[in-house]
Amino acid sequence: MDFDIEDLVGRYVAVWNEADPVLRRDAVADLWAQDGMELVESTRFRGHAELETRVTHAYKEFVEDRKFAVTSANDVFGHHDGVTFTLQLTTADGEVAWAARVVLIVGEDELIRYDYHFTVQPLTA
């Protein structure tokens, strides 16, 4: 598969920071396949409606009050239909408060089929 993984990861990170609900919904549809899913620890989100709810909840909990921004650790690597990188919650002064290794499996249509998050730095209270 030949697609721009840096662009994909950039759009992926951006959706978690998107304040506008319409733009966020459109971005979810542009990133994940209709039946795409995200798997986080013991929770699975499947389909655009669940993914939009998931992204909106994360935005409201972590980003809306500007406590954190969702960022990438700039360690993107991919081949064939797989992409991996570190996703972070970063404070305004650049401190990483939480991090997860993300593994994306992308379909031939360049939409995310599977989105796995493996927490590598838990959020401290």
C-alpha positions in Angstrom: 0.0 0.0 0.0 1.3 3.4 -0.9 -0.2 6.3 1.2 1.2 9.3 3.1 1.5 8.0 6.6 2.6 11.4 8.0 -0.6 12.9 6.6 -2.7 10.2 8.1 -1.1 10.6 11.5 -1.4 14.4 11.3 -5.1 14.2 10.6 -5.5 11.5 13.3 -3.9 13.8 15.9 -5.9 16.8 14.7 -9.3 15.0 15.2 -8.6 14.7 18.9 -8.0 18.4 19.2 -10.9 19.6 17.0 -13.2 21.9 18.8 -15.9 22.2 16.1 -18.4 19.2 16.4 -19.2 19.3 12.6 -15.6 19.3 11.6 -14.8 16.6 14.2 -17.6 14.4 12.8 -16.4 14.9 9.3 -12.8 14.1 10.3 -13.9 10.9 12.0 -15.6 9.8 8.7 -12.5 10.8 6.7 -10.2 8.8 8.9 -12.0 5.6 9.9 -13.8 3.1 7.7 -17.6 2.9 8.3 -17.1 -0.3 10.4 -13.7 0.7 11.7 -12.9 0.3 15.3 -10.7 1.6 18.1 -9.6 -0.8 20.9 -8.5 0.8 24.1 -7.7 -1.6 27.0 -11.0 -3.3 27.7 -13.2 -1.0 25.5 -14.1 -1.2 21.8 -15.6 1.6 19.8 -17.0 0.5 16.4 -18.4 2.5 13.6 -18.6 6.3 13.0 -21.2 7.0 15.6 -19.3 5.3 18.4 -16.0 6.7 17.3 -17.4 10.2 17.1 -18.8 9.8 20.6 -15.4 8.5 21.8 -13.4 11.4 20.2 -15.9 14.0 21.5 -15.7 12.6 25.0 -11.9 12.6 25.0 -11.9 16.2 23.6 -14.3 17.4 26.4 -12.4 15.5 29.1 -8.8 16.4 28.2 -8.6 19.2 25.6 -11.6 21.5 25.8 -10.4 23.4 28.9 -6.8 23.6 27.4 -5.4 21.5 30.1 -3.8 19.2 27.5 -3.2 19.0 23.8 -3.1 15.7 21.9 0.2 15.4 20.2 2.4 12.9 18.4 5.9 12.0 19.7 7.1 12.3 16.0 8.0 8.6 15.9 5.8 7.5 13.0 6.7 4.3 11.3 4.8 2.2 8.8 4.9 -0.4 6.2 2.3 -2.2 4.1 -1.1 -1.5 5.8 0.3 -0.8 9.3 1.2 2.4 11.0 2.6 2.9 14.5 3.4 6.0 16.6 3.1 7.4 20.1 0.1 9.5 20.9 0.4 11.9 23.9 -1.4 14.2 26.2 0.9 17.2 26.5 0.6 20.1 28.9 1.1 23.7 27.7 4.7 23.6 28.9 5.4 20.5 26.8 5.3 17.9 29.6 3.9 14.5 28.6 1.2 13.6 31.0 0.0 10.4 29.2 1.2 8.3 26.3 0.1 5.4 24.3 1.6 3.4 21.5 -0.9 3.4 18.6 -1.1 0.8 15.9 -3.4 1.5 12.9 -4.3 -1.1 10.3 -5.4 0.7 7.2 -7.6 -0.6 4.3 -6.9 -0.3 0.6 -9.2 2.8 0.7 -6.7 4.4 3.1 -9.3 4.4 5.9 -8.5 3.0 9.4 -9.9 -0.5 10.0 -8.3 -1.1 13.4 -6.9 1.4 15.8 -5.2 -0.1 18.9 -4.0 1.9 21.8 -1.5 0.5 24.3 -0.9 2.8 27.2 2.8 3.2 27.9 2.6 6.1 30.4 -0.6 6.2 32.5 -2.2 9.5 33.3 -1.4 10.5 36.9 -4.0 12.1 39.1 
